[in-house]
Amino acid sequence: NITLTLGATEAVATALRTISCPGDKVVIFEPFHELYPSQCDIFYLDPVYVTLHASAEDGKWNYDLEELKDAIVDSKTKALILNTPHNPTGKVFSYEELKAIVDLCIQNDVYIITDEIYEHMTFPDENNKPREHILIPQAFPEAADRTLVCNSIGKSASATGWRLGWCLHPPHLTDSYRGVHDQLVAMAPHPMQYASLAYFTLPDQFFKEELHLRYQSRVSMLAEALKEVGFGITSPEGCYYLFADYRGVNELSELAPMEAAMYLICEVGVASVPGDNFYGKASDGQNYIRFAACRSLSDIKTAIAKLKAKLSAAC
């Protein structure tokens, strides 16, 4: 019950088309990766947004359970898309948060589509203990028959252009899923499938002990520099992004997100993505821009030098 796909993007698209019909609703946590609402549009589905909010109390991004309940109990809701570790915030959903999501989806006959592309990029917690990435069908077997797990080698193998992904789907959906997949893309290219075997034979140590360290140091280095020049940072628990509140930066504080991002690229020489690109409902994105720390250490050090030379914290 595994289908190889043309990356995780196609895996999610095929999952949506397999389990839903035009007019159905899909619950999406915002901020979100823009492919989720875009795919909903393609298939005439209606996205329903549940907003994650940065909390000054616990230093995490949290959702409101009542808002989630209201979104899921709607009789037209067919699926929920879950991305953990989360792009763009770096949030890693806890066991308790996932249990609440699973229970609601079971009670209301809603499918769960998970985007697991950053699964090996979770950072130690505040006590320096490993932070666990939880796979829903494994941790909650009662939800296995309604969960479609999407993944790819794109991020963990630094091979985004290879377009090699997969979906683990319940047995009763296999024929339908493969029928949609066949008509959308036919297959992932055979040369990439064979080349990817080298990745799959890497030792467990690489995935469990080495991969996250490659990005954690870069994320931490960039985060400290951004704080120094006035950005507000909620420390990410995984991924390699920093979703930064820029209102505390003198040169950016009065600019709209797109204007702030353009100022950074034109005047500072550092690329970012406007925060409102990640929201469909809330106005929270008006305060944010996203940075990615997936480049080389040399590139990140160069970016930090530029940021410190051209930006300053508001008094």
Secondary structure as UniProt FT lines:
FT   STRAND          2..5
FT   HELIX           7..19
FT   TURN            22..23
FT   STRAND          25..30
FT   HELIX           35..42
FT   TURN            43..44
FT   STRAND          46..54
FT   TURN            56..58
FT   STRAND          61..63
FT   HELIX           65..72
FT   TURN            75..76
FT   STRAND          77..83
FT   TURN            87..89
FT   HELIX           95..107
FT   TURN            108..109
FT   STRAND          111..115
FT   TURN            117..120
FT   TURN            126..127
FT   HELIX           136..139
FT   HELIX           141..146
FT   STRAND          147..152
FT   TURN            154..158
FT   HELIX           160..162
FT   STRAND          165..168
FT   HELIX           171..173
FT   HELIX           174..184
FT   HELIX           190..200
FT   HELIX           204..205
FT   HELIX           206..210
FT   HELIX           211..228
FT   TURN            229..230
FT   STRAND          232..233
FT   STRAND          241..245
FT   TURN            247..248
FT   TURN            250..254
FT   HELIX           257..263
FT   HELIX           264..268
FT   STRAND          273..274
FT   HELIX           275..278
FT   HELIX           284..287
FT   STRAND          288..292
FT   HELIX           297..310
//
